[in-house]
Amino acid sequence: MQGYDVKCPKCKTINRHLYLEETDGWMICEKCGEAYKAMDFAKVTKIPVYTGKQLAAMCGKY
């Protein structure tokens, strides 16, 4: 398992050697105690954006 160094967005302290994979990116800052999810581990889902022409072409009506 790989350890990560992550900076706290609130107090700017670098928290070292965190195993973020087992907590799905969540951590608690060692200095201020704030809990947050590291943005590098946030699961992002891309949502496609289509124009009217693209939608019509996909439906076969254009």
VEXVEXBA-630777 format. One record per residue (C-alpha): residue number from 1; residue in three letters; x, y, z. Coordinates in Angstrom, 1 decimal. Each point is the difference from the previous one (the first is absolute). Last residue first. Example, Ala and Ser with C-alpha at 12.3 -4.5 7.8 and 13.67 -1.06 7.14 Angstrom:
[2, SER, [13.7, -1.1, 7.1]]
[1, ALA, [-1.4, -3.4, 0.7]]
//
This chain:
[62, TYR, [-32.1, 14.3, -38.6]]
[61, LYS, [-2.3, -2.5, 1.6]]
[60, GLY, [2.5, -2.8, 0.7]]
[59, CYS, [-0.2, 0.3, 3.8]]
[58, MET, [3.7, 0.5, 0.2]]
[57, ALA, [-0.1, 2.6, -2.8]]
[56, ALA, [-2.7, 1.9, 1.8]]
[55, LEU, [2.0, 0.1, 3.2]]
[54, GLN, [3.1, 1.2, -1.9]]
[53, LYS, [-2.0, 2.7, -1.7]]
[52, GLY, [-1.4, 1.2, 3.3]]
[51, THR, [3.4, 0.3, 1.5]]
[50, TYR, [1.3, -2.6, 2.4]]
[49, VAL, [1.7, 0.3, 3.4]]
[48, PRO, [1.4, -3.3, 1.4]]
[47, ILE, [0.2, -0.4, 3.7]]
[46, LYS, [3.4, -1.0, 1.4]]
[45, THR, [-0.1, -1.8, 3.3]]
[44, VAL, [2.7, 1.1, 2.4]]
[43, LYS, [1.1, -2.2, 2.9]]
[42, ALA, [1.9, 2.2, 2.5]]
[41, PHE, [3.3, -1.5, 0.8]]
[40, ASP, [2.2, 2.9, -1.1]]
[39, MET, [-2.4, 2.3, 1.7]]
[38, ALA, [0.9, -1.3, 3.4]]
[37, LYS, [-3.2, -0.4, 2.0]]
[36, TYR, [-0.4, 2.0, 3.2]]
[35, ALA, [0.2, -0.3, 3.8]]
[34, GLU, [1.3, 2.9, 2.0]]
[33, GLY, [2.1, -0.9, 3.0]]
[32, CYS, [2.1, 3.2, 0.0]]
[31, LYS, [3.5, -1.6, 0.2]]
[30, GLU, [-0.2, -3.6, -1.1]]
[29, CYS, [-2.6, 0.7, -2.7]]
[28, ILE, [-2.7, -2.7, -0.3]]
[27, MET, [-0.1, -1.9, -3.3]]
[26, TRP, [-2.4, -1.3, -2.6]]
[25, GLY, [1.4, -1.2, -3.4]]
[24, ASP, [-1.9, -3.3, -0.2]]
[23, THR, [1.1, -0.9, 3.6]]
[22, GLU, [2.1, -3.0, -1.2]]
[21, GLU, [1.5, 1.9, -2.9]]
[20, LEU, [0.9, 3.0, 2.1]]
[19, TYR, [2.8, -1.7, 1.9]]
[18, LEU, [1.6, 3.2, 1.4]]
[17, HIS, [3.8, 0.3, 0.1]]
[16, ARG, [0.2, 3.7, 0.7]]
[15, ASN, [-2.5, 2.7, 1.0]]
[14, ILE, [1.2, 3.3, -1.3]]
[13, THR, [-1.5, 2.9, 2.0]]
[12, LYS, [-1.9, 2.6, -2.0]]
[11, CYS, [-2.4, 0.8, 2.8]]
[10, LYS, [-3.3, -0.3, -1.9]]
[9, PRO, [0.9, -1.7, -3.3]]
[8, CYS, [2.1, -2.6, 1.8]]
[7, LYS, [3.0, -1.0, -2.2]]
[6, VAL, [0.3, -3.7, -1.0]]
[5, ASP, [3.0, -2.3, 0.1]]
[4, TYR, [-0.9, -3.5, -1.2]]
[3, GLY, [0.9, -3.5, 1.2]]
[2, GLN, [-0.2, -2.9, -2.5]]
[1, MET, [-1.3, -3.4, 0.9]]
//
